[in-house]
Amino acid sequence: MKQPLQSRLIIQDARRKNLSAIALLDPSPKQVTIRKASIGAFKNKENININETQKQKTPQNATTEDIRKQISQLIKRTTQQQRTKLKKIDIVCEEQIEINDNQDSIFDEFTLRLLYQKELEYKIHPSFFDHQTSITPIMRSILFDWISEVCKEFTLKRETFHLCVHNLDRYMSKIQISKQELQLLGLASLSIACKIEEIYPPKINDFSQASNYSFTEQQIIEKEQHMLTQLKWLINPPTLYLWSTWYLSQWDIYYPQPKLQIKQPTQVSYTLFRHYMSLLDCAILDIKLYQFSNREIVASLLYLVLLKQFSGSTYQRIVENKLQERDILDFQHIYKPFIELVFGFQFTQLAKCIKYFTKFLTLDIIIDQHGQFKVTAEKELEEAYEYFLSIQTHNPANLQFIRK
């Protein structure tokens, strides 16, 4: 979607400002530290006004029992309807992938086949980092947390951030790198990702400025060329964000109940989306995430976010296993058919991944909003909403959580 003129002007103006993140390498061979200055002009108080009529459509005084009855009736109708709309795809990896062929779907059947094939080509082995001797997993976490902040300050897209992370991890799976070149590689990977995804990518000088001029433009360009050579120009993988966008949209189609929809222009939906993305952004900093497939990651994280919303409880109660059994069973009754139809596997296959993501539920989630998207009219909100969701955000609590 083409960016609104106002957004483009803001982005162009932002590139003339100084970034907040100034990266310094500690003399210790096993530590990387980030020093941060005042964000200044970038630090906008971000706000989005949602039209009251678009908020949750269920009655405010509805009881839990009323909601359960509505859900029970809805799931009976929805399950039968979806079984007539969903069909199997036999792909190269010999898996049965169920997809929704509804006209609102983002991808058609051919595109899905191609994306699944590309995912196999770009697959990163879980032990890809084991051969690195000069850098540690926490250094990787520090770098990607810093890049996430740079993306936010430059108003770059979530897909740009995910492309940067994936391409750099694949590069590190092939080449041993030193601590001194780690940040330079991060800037080079981000520059490559911007040229793929952004309509108006930042200039090389902007990236040099982001590092407090620790690296010259020529150094960044040369490292870009080296990365492209090593990656054999395979630099456009199907990312976690791409799959998240598709599967979240499929959920909204499958279960159109306002309380549990996740990509609609309402405050409830926006909160769910930000919770999902905040947890995903934190998990990306953890090198152990690669032990799971993209489908397992999306399905497990979506389950936990929706379970919290469905039960009306808190993430802490999920972590402590204190949810009422009836709430869990009722939601699984809704979610299991969706898993089988859209993801193509049984709910029991998610047990390990759900357990892995449960520990992230104690993260302090901060939902800030972009200042350039101060919309007051429903029509304006709907026109800008997809772009609004696509902009990368940054939570300072992520790195602190990973350090624990």
Secondary structure, DSSP 8 states (H G I E B T S, - for coil): ----HHHHHHHHHHTTS--SEEEEE-SSTT-EEEEE---GGG---------GGGS--S-TT--HHHHHHHHHHHHHHHHHHHHHHEEEEE-TTS-EEEEE--TT-SS-HHHHHHHHHHHHHT---TTTTTT-SS--HHHHHHHHHHHHHHHHHTT-BHHHHHHHHHHHHHHHHHS---HHHHHHHHHHHHHHHHHHH-SS---HHHHHHHTTTSS-HHHHHHHHHHHHHHTTT------HHHHHHHHHHHHHHH---GGG-SSSSSHHHHHHHHHHHHHHHHHHTSGGGGGS-HHHHHHHHHHHHHHHHHHT--HHHHHTT-S-HHHHHHHHHHHHHHIIIII-S-GGGGHHHHHHHHGGGGS-------GGG---SHHHHHHHHHHHHHB----THHHHHHH-
